[in-house]
Amino acid sequence: SGKYILMNDIVFTESDFAAGGTYYNGGQGWEPIGESTSFSGIFDGNNFAVINLYINYLDDGTNITVGVGLFGKNSGTVQNLGIQNADISAFSSESTLDVGGIAGRNNGIINNCYNTGTVFAESNDSSIFSSEVGGIAGRNYDNGSIRNSYNTGSVSAKADGILAAAGGIVGLNDEDSKGVFYCYNTGDVEIPISSQSRGCQAGGIAGTNASKIESSYNEGNIVFETAASLALPCAGGIAGDNSGDIRKCYNTGTISSTSNSSNSSGVAAGGITGWNNNGIYECYNTGKVMASASGGATLCNAGGLAGLNDGEIEGCNNAGSVTASNLQYHPCAGGIAGDNDGIINNCVNTGEIIASTASTMALCDAGGITGRNSKVISNCRNIGNVTADSSGATVSAGGISGYNDSGNIQSCFNSGNISALLNAPSTLRTAQAGGITGDNNSPISNCYNTGKIIAATTASNAYAGGISGTLNATINNCYNMGEISASIVSSSYLSMEEEGGIVGHIFEGDVYNCYYLAGLGDGSASSVSLTEPQMRIASS
């Protein structure tokens, strides 16, 4: 308790932390304020800074959870304070580590603070312990709030236990916290390669977000690489993993999530979050997003906003390039979400989207809004070019969704160029491209396309349609004005190439009240060919 105010910078020297120095502390450096009993007073930095802080914390197993930072645990108020040129690290095999530049654990108020130093934690227990690391705080919980603060230093976490969470502002923004508001990060956030970590997240603002993040942004690069089995590494520009609420945030940094494991659940990378389980609203991304898997990862998802979406994304935009590359299994790339099992509404993509695989066993899906859709996409538009490229697997490329599995697509349009490219000798594989979806198994209504559609193979089936490459459902009240091309380099009697003004090939289902520009493919079902003047009237 009490009130404290700085009247000048505090500048440490190397001798302060050397043997015989005031803060040597057995080689561990600074002993955090509130390490055993939480700081509950008011600490006002008065816009001064603590400079050259050094911490090399080595856990002795006394506590299950340890807070490491200038403050170990803060339940009071820390404000108007800078941490400059700090070197903060913590190591444990017997405790969960919460490590931050200002505070390891925060359930108070941190306001108008910053960090420019490096923050690192490593927990090497393989059972229950974790590392939660942030430029400002390791963990924000129990009504804690972080406001008007920023980080420019590098942040990294490593754990061979159950969790490693690293964020530019906070490692774990817990569900019982008030949240993070008006913060930004320009430092790089990294989870180095690990062989055992199983639940790991890296984000520009929070590694894991279960509360609120509002009006914040990231410019740093977010990098996650793992060789761990059973892991789903998630990297995001704002949060690695989101089960809370993210509003009015943006990312311009490069996001990369990589798995080299032979037994991984997959990888997820998103401009805002790797995996969204709740809500993302009024956010945008301009950074490059990449997810790649070279081992046995079954899933590989990259999205301009979310790699995986199981929640709601509304009023969001992406202008960054998105790439999902999986050498053995199923890559999904989308301008908004790599794989959508939630709701996407009123979103726009202008970035280039690419999904690629060398597998002969899996699928390869790329879409302007989502690679694969299993729920609802409405009032969305795509302007970016979309490519699904495979040397063995069936490829599906669509202006809105590469593969519309069991979801509805309504009131959407595409003006980007769509390409499904398959370089495989097998006639059992297919390249399918459509202005709205490459492969459609659920209803599409009130949509249109003006982009060029290409399905090209070396020897396999090629289906290209103005709205859908192939159809197993219904399409209603749609039109197409884009060019259509389906081609096979070495055709055989077993392979087919079909172009359709609305659908390339119908397996089952039907087309109602649809139109396409005359000369752009053949008709199918009840679709109607119109001249350009007639099309303008029909589409008005």
KAPEPE-V751989 format. One record per residue. N is the residue number from 1. PHI is phi in whole degrees, -180 to 180 (* if undefined). PSI is psi in degrees with one decimal (none if undefined). NEAR is the number of other C-alpha atoms within 8 Angstrom. Layout:
BEGIN
N	PHI	PSI	NEAR
N	PHI	PSI	NEAR
END
This chain:
BEGIN
1	*	-179.3	7
2	99	169.1	6
3	-120	135.3	8
4	-135	143.5	8
5	-140	135.3	8
6	-81	141.1	9
7	-111	-2.3	7
8	-169	170.9	6
9	-64	147.3	9
10	-104	116.5	7
11	-116	113.1	7
12	-86	154.9	9
13	-118	166.4	7
14	-59	-36.2	6
15	-66	-24.7	7
16	-62	-32.0	10
17	-107	1.0	16
18	-82	165.7	10
19	-55	128.4	8
20	90	-9.8	6
21	-77	163.7	9
22	-60	-34.5	7
23	-117	29.5	10
24	-61	-50.6	14
25	53	46.3	10
26	66	25.0	6
27	89	-2.6	9
28	-93	-5.3	11
29	73	-146.7	13
30	-57	133.3	12
31	-94	114.9	10
32	-55	140.5	10
33	-67	132.7	9
34	73	32.0	11
35	-69	-45.0	13
36	-96	-39.8	5
37	-120	124.4	6
38	-57	137.2	10
39	-68	127.3	12
40	-123	8.9	11
41	-93	-157.2	11
42	-119	120.8	11
43	-115	111.4	10
44	-106	112.7	13
45	-72	-13.9	14
46	58	31.0	10
47	66	20.1	7
48	-98	177.8	12
49	-134	154.7	12
50	-99	120.4	13
51	-115	137.3	12
52	67	31.6	11
53	-64	137.3	13
54	-129	126.7	10
55	-136	129.3	13
56	-131	73.8	11
57	-75	129.3	10
58	-120	112.3	8
59	-73	140.2	11
60	-104	4.8	6
61	83	7.8	9
62	-68	-38.1	5
63	-117	146.4	6
64	-70	-38.0	8
65	-125	136.4	8
66	-127	133.3	12
67	-105	128.6	15
68	-131	128.0	18
69	173	-169.8	15
70	-54	-44.8	13
71	-108	131.8	15
72	-71	-51.9	17
73	-136	129.7	17
74	-121	120.8	17
75	-119	7.6	13
76	-104	-135.5	12
77	-129	126.2	14
78	-120	123.8	14
79	-145	156.0	13
80	56	44.0	12
81	-131	138.3	15
82	-114	146.2	12
83	-117	113.3	15
84	-115	137.0	12
85	55	38.2	10
86	-84	155.2	14
87	-129	99.7	11
88	-119	123.2	14
89	-143	153.2	11
90	-146	143.0	15
91	-135	138.2	13
92	-155	149.0	15
93	-122	3.4	10
94	-136	8.1	11
95	-147	157.9	14
96	-81	131.1	13
97	-104	125.0	20
98	-113	112.5	17
99	-129	129.2	22
100	-148	162.0	19
101	-67	-44.9	17
102	-87	-52.4	14
103	-145	142.2	18
104	-68	-49.4	20
105	-127	133.2	17
106	-129	118.6	17
107	-126	26.2	15
108	-118	-136.4	12
109	-124	127.5	15
110	-118	119.9	13
111	-138	133.0	12
112	58	51.0	10
113	-123	162.3	15
114	-149	161.3	12
115	-137	134.7	15
116	-118	0.2	12
117	-93	-179.3	14
118	-93	141.8	12
119	-132	128.6	18
120	-145	144.1	12
121	-143	145.8	15
122	-138	124.4	12
123	-116	119.3	18
124	-110	20.4	11
125	-81	136.6	12
126	-94	10.9	10
127	-113	-73.3	6
128	-123	-11.3	7
129	-95	161.4	15
130	-142	172.9	14
131	-125	125.0	17
132	-125	114.6	20
133	-132	134.4	25
134	-144	155.1	20
135	-63	-32.8	21
136	-103	-50.5	17
137	-143	146.3	20
138	-73	-46.3	20
139	-137	134.4	18
140	-116	118.8	17
141	-151	171.6	15
142	48	61.7	9
143	70	11.8	10
144	-70	149.1	14
145	-139	146.5	16
146	-126	122.6	13
147	-134	149.0	12
148	51	41.4	10
149	-126	160.5	15
150	-148	161.3	13
151	-133	135.8	15
152	-121	-3.2	13
153	-86	166.3	13
154	-79	141.2	14
155	-128	131.4	17
156	-149	148.9	13
157	-136	143.8	16
158	-138	133.5	14
159	-146	135.7	16
160	-103	21.4	15
161	-106	-137.3	16
162	-93	-17.9	14
163	-154	137.5	14
164	-134	122.0	16
165	-128	122.6	17
166	-128	131.8	22
167	-140	149.0	20
168	-60	-33.6	23
169	-104	-50.6	17
170	-144	142.3	20
171	-71	-53.9	18
172	-125	115.9	17
173	-99	94.9	17
174	-72	159.2	13
175	-65	-24.1	9
176	-94	7.5	8
177	-86	164.8	14
178	-79	-28.9	11
179	124	-169.6	13
180	-123	129.4	12
181	-138	136.6	13
182	55	49.6	10
183	-121	160.9	15
184	-148	159.4	14
185	-135	134.4	15
186	-121	-2.2	12
187	-83	157.5	13
188	-77	140.0	14
189	-119	129.6	17
190	-142	140.3	13
191	-114	107.2	16
192	-64	163.9	11
193	-59	135.4	8
194	-136	154.1	12
195	-101	-8.8	9
196	-132	-23.5	11
197	-56	135.9	17
198	-112	-31.3	14
199	-128	95.7	10
200	-130	137.7	14
201	-139	140.5	17
202	-132	131.0	22
203	-144	155.4	20
204	-66	-34.6	22
205	-105	-51.8	17
206	-133	139.7	20
207	-65	-51.2	22
208	-127	129.0	18
209	-118	121.0	17
210	-121	8.8	12
211	-128	-130.1	14
212	-115	138.0	12
213	-129	121.1	13
214	-134	145.1	11
215	50	47.8	10
216	-130	161.0	13
217	-148	161.8	13
218	-130	135.5	15
219	-120	-3.5	12
220	-81	162.5	13
221	-86	135.8	12
222	-114	119.1	17
223	-128	129.4	14
224	-137	125.4	16
225	-135	133.6	13
226	-141	150.2	15
227	-118	15.1	12
228	-78	146.4	15
229	-83	154.5	12
230	61	20.0	8
231	-99	148.2	14
232	-124	82.0	12
233	-66	129.8	17
234	-120	129.1	17
235	-128	133.7	21
236	-145	152.2	19
237	-65	-32.2	20
238	-108	-50.1	16
239	-140	139.2	20
240	-63	-46.4	20
241	-134	134.1	17
242	-127	118.2	15
243	-120	15.0	11
244	-114	-138.4	12
245	-131	121.3	12
246	-117	122.1	12
247	-135	140.0	11
248	53	47.8	10
249	-120	160.2	15
250	-148	161.2	13
251	-133	137.7	15
252	-122	-3.6	12
253	-80	165.2	13
254	-83	132.2	11
255	-114	126.9	17
256	-138	128.0	12
257	-130	124.9	16
258	-133	137.4	12
259	-124	130.9	17
260	-114	15.8	13
261	-80	150.2	13
262	-89	-3.7	9
263	-147	55.4	10
264	-106	150.2	15
265	-70	-23.5	11
266	139	-170.0	14
267	-135	153.2	18
268	-143	132.2	18
269	-137	137.0	22
270	-145	150.1	20
271	-62	-30.0	20
272	-108	-47.7	17
273	-149	149.2	20
274	-69	-41.5	19
275	-140	117.6	16
276	-104	120.4	17
277	-113	5.9	11
278	-143	-100.6	11
279	-137	138.7	12
280	-130	124.0	13
281	-136	134.2	11
282	54	47.3	11
283	-118	161.3	14
284	-147	158.9	14
285	-133	135.8	15
286	-122	-1.0	12
287	-82	160.1	13
288	-75	135.6	12
289	-121	128.3	17
290	-137	129.9	12
291	-124	132.7	16
292	-143	147.1	12
293	-140	126.1	16
294	-115	-6.2	11
295	-101	-127.6	12
296	-106	21.4	12
297	-59	127.3	19
298	-79	-28.0	10
299	-124	147.6	12
300	-148	103.1	18
301	-123	127.0	17
302	-132	132.0	23
303	-140	149.5	20
304	-60	-33.6	22
305	-108	-47.8	16
306	-141	136.3	20
307	-65	-47.7	19
308	-122	133.5	17
309	-123	113.0	16
310	-115	12.6	12
311	-125	-131.8	11
312	-128	134.8	13
313	-127	121.7	13
314	-141	138.3	12
315	65	38.3	10
316	-118	156.7	15
317	-132	148.5	14
318	-131	132.7	15
319	-123	-0.7	13
320	-86	154.3	13
321	-72	145.2	12
322	-129	127.8	17
323	-134	129.3	12
324	-122	123.6	16
325	-132	119.9	12
326	-131	119.8	17
327	-72	-25.5	11
328	-120	-30.7	16
329	-126	-135.9	15
330	-104	106.1	13
331	-91	140.3	16
332	-129	124.5	18
333	-127	134.0	22
334	-146	151.3	19
335	-65	-29.4	21
336	-110	-51.3	17
337	-136	140.7	19
338	-65	-49.2	20
339	-133	123.3	17
340	-112	118.6	16
341	-124	31.2	12
342	-137	-141.8	11
343	-122	128.6	13
344	-123	122.2	13
345	-138	136.5	11
346	58	49.9	11
347	-121	156.6	15
348	-134	136.2	14
349	-120	132.3	16
350	-122	-1.5	12
351	-83	162.0	13
352	-80	135.7	12
353	-120	128.7	17
354	-137	129.5	13
355	-123	136.3	16
356	-145	150.2	13
357	-153	153.0	17
358	-104	4.6	11
359	-72	149.0	13
360	-105	3.5	8
361	-114	-22.1	8
362	-110	-168.7	10
363	-109	166.8	11
364	-143	112.1	17
365	-123	132.1	17
366	-137	135.1	23
367	-145	152.8	20
368	-63	-31.7	22
369	-107	-48.0	17
370	-147	148.9	20
371	-69	-46.3	19
372	-133	136.2	16
373	-122	128.2	17
374	-123	8.9	12
375	-140	-107.7	11
376	-131	129.8	12
377	-127	125.0	14
378	-143	148.1	11
379	54	42.6	10
380	-117	157.4	15
381	-142	148.5	14
382	-123	134.0	16
383	-117	-19.2	12
384	-77	157.9	13
385	-78	143.4	12
386	-127	131.9	17
387	-136	129.0	13
388	-113	122.8	16
389	-132	125.7	13
390	-141	149.5	16
391	-105	12.7	11
392	-167	-32.5	15
393	-93	161.7	17
394	-64	132.9	12
395	-115	139.9	16
396	-132	124.2	18
397	-128	133.2	23
398	-143	152.2	19
399	-64	-31.3	21
400	-108	-54.1	17
401	-137	133.6	19
402	-62	-48.7	20
403	-129	114.1	17
404	-94	93.9	16
405	-75	-69.8	11
406	-137	25.5	9
407	-115	168.4	12
408	-100	141.1	12
409	-123	124.1	11
410	-144	143.3	11
411	55	48.6	10
412	-124	158.4	15
413	-146	158.0	13
414	-130	137.9	16
415	-127	3.5	12
416	-81	162.0	13
417	-83	133.5	11
418	-118	127.4	17
419	-133	128.7	13
420	-114	114.2	16
421	-121	125.6	13
422	-131	116.1	17
423	-109	81.6	10
424	-145	140.0	13
425	-77	-18.2	8
426	-75	136.2	8
427	-85	0.7	10
428	-87	-5.0	6
429	-104	163.2	11
430	-140	142.7	14
431	-108	121.8	17
432	-132	126.3	16
433	-134	140.3	23
434	-148	155.5	19
435	-64	-30.4	22
436	-108	-48.3	17
437	-146	148.1	20
438	-75	-45.5	19
439	-130	119.3	17
440	-116	123.6	15
441	-121	7.1	10
442	-144	166.2	12
443	-62	141.4	12
444	-126	133.5	11
445	-146	148.0	11
446	56	47.0	10
447	-125	160.2	14
448	-150	163.0	14
449	-135	138.9	16
450	-125	-0.3	12
451	-83	164.2	13
452	-82	135.7	12
453	-116	127.3	17
454	-132	128.3	12
455	-123	119.0	16
456	-136	134.2	15
457	-135	164.2	16
458	-85	-36.5	12
459	-148	-7.7	15
460	-96	-176.4	18
461	-68	144.4	14
462	-133	117.8	17
463	-125	126.3	18
464	-131	131.6	23
465	-139	150.0	20
466	-61	-33.6	22
467	-109	-47.8	17
468	-141	140.5	19
469	-67	-49.2	19
470	-130	160.6	17
471	-137	130.6	16
472	-131	23.2	11
473	-149	-142.5	11
474	-124	147.9	12
475	-127	128.8	12
476	-134	134.0	12
477	58	53.5	10
478	-127	160.8	13
479	-146	159.6	14
480	-133	134.6	15
481	-124	9.6	12
482	-93	157.0	13
483	-71	147.8	11
484	-125	134.2	15
485	-145	125.5	10
486	-126	128.9	13
487	-146	148.6	9
488	-128	125.9	13
489	-68	-49.3	8
490	-121	85.2	6
491	-75	146.2	10
492	-131	173.8	6
493	-68	-14.4	5
494	-90	-15.3	5
495	-104	152.6	11
496	-131	142.1	10
497	-126	123.0	10
498	-136	135.7	10
499	-118	136.6	15
500	-137	139.1	17
501	-58	-31.8	19
502	-116	-50.6	16
503	-130	137.7	18
504	-71	-51.9	15
505	-144	129.1	13
506	-101	117.9	10
507	-83	-48.1	7
508	-159	171.7	7
509	100	-170.5	9
510	-156	167.8	11
511	-123	129.8	12
512	-128	136.0	11
513	52	48.7	10
514	-120	152.5	14
515	-136	152.7	15
516	-146	153.5	16
517	-70	132.0	14
518	-56	136.1	9
519	92	-4.6	5
520	-106	69.7	12
521	91	172.7	11
522	-91	163.9	8
523	-81	166.0	12
524	-150	140.8	10
525	53	-128.6	7
526	-99	21.0	10
527	-72	152.8	13
528	-125	134.7	9
529	-85	130.6	10
530	-128	152.0	11
531	-73	168.5	8
532	-61	-43.2	8
533	-63	-40.4	7
534	-64	-37.1	8
535	-66	-39.7	12
536	-62	-38.3	8
537	-69	-43.8	7
538	-67	-31.5	7
539	-92	-4.4	6
540	-80	none	4
END
